[in-house]
Amino acid sequence: MIESALSDLAGWFGDLIENVGSIGLGYLILGCLLQWGQTLLNSVAWRNVLQASYPEKHILQKEIWAG
């Protein structure tokens, strides 16, 4: 049972690596940049939520990025 599951997982992982390898480098870089941008904007939004919730505190953006 476990051997079968591990074999299936290894096959899935091999297919994943093969599929990712077929994607152009430019598209991978673009995808990473877009994901980074989404994360950055999400952190700005959360910083604003925290600042509105705790107006007496000074919340630094770099502290949110670190989280």
C-alpha positions as CSV (number, residue, x, y, z in Angstrom):
1,M,0.0,0.0,0.0
2,I,2.7,2.5,1.0
3,E,5.0,1.4,-1.7
4,S,2.2,1.9,-4.3
5,A,1.5,5.4,-2.9
6,L,5.2,6.3,-3.0
7,S,5.5,5.0,-6.6
8,D,2.5,7.1,-7.6
9,L,4.0,10.1,-5.9
10,A,7.4,9.6,-7.6
11,G,5.6,9.3,-11.0
12,W,3.6,12.4,-10.4
13,F,6.8,14.3,-9.3
14,G,8.6,13.1,-12.4
15,D,5.7,14.3,-14.6
16,L,5.7,17.7,-12.8
17,I,9.4,18.2,-13.4
18,E,9.0,17.3,-17.1
19,N,6.1,19.7,-17.5
20,V,7.8,22.6,-15.8
21,G,10.9,21.9,-17.9
22,S,8.8,22.4,-21.0
23,I,7.8,26.0,-20.0
24,G,9.9,28.8,-21.4
25,L,12.2,30.6,-19.1
26,G,10.6,33.9,-19.9
27,Y,7.2,32.7,-18.8
28,L,8.6,31.3,-15.6
29,I,10.3,34.6,-14.8
30,L,7.1,36.5,-15.6
31,G,5.1,34.2,-13.4
32,C,7.5,34.6,-10.5
33,L,7.4,38.4,-10.9
34,L,3.6,38.5,-11.0
35,Q,3.4,36.3,-7.9
36,W,6.0,38.5,-6.1
37,G,3.9,41.6,-7.1
38,Q,0.7,40.0,-5.7
39,T,2.4,39.2,-2.4
40,L,3.8,42.7,-2.2
41,L,0.4,44.3,-2.7
42,N,-1.2,41.9,-0.3
43,S,1.3,42.9,2.4
44,V,0.6,46.6,1.8
45,A,-3.1,45.9,2.2
46,W,-2.5,44.0,5.5
47,R,-0.3,46.8,6.8
48,N,-3.0,49.2,6.1
49,V,-5.5,47.0,8.0
50,L,-3.2,46.8,10.9
51,Q,-2.5,50.5,10.9
52,A,-6.2,51.3,10.9
53,S,-6.8,48.8,13.7
54,Y,-4.0,50.1,15.9
55,P,-3.7,53.8,15.1
56,E,-1.5,54.5,18.1
57,K,1.2,52.1,16.9
58,H,3.6,52.8,14.0
59,I,3.6,49.6,11.8
60,L,6.5,49.3,9.4
61,Q,6.0,47.8,6.0
62,K,9.3,45.8,6.3
63,E,7.9,44.1,9.4
64,I,4.9,42.9,7.3
65,W,7.2,41.8,4.5
66,A,9.2,39.8,7.0
67,G,6.1,38.0,8.1
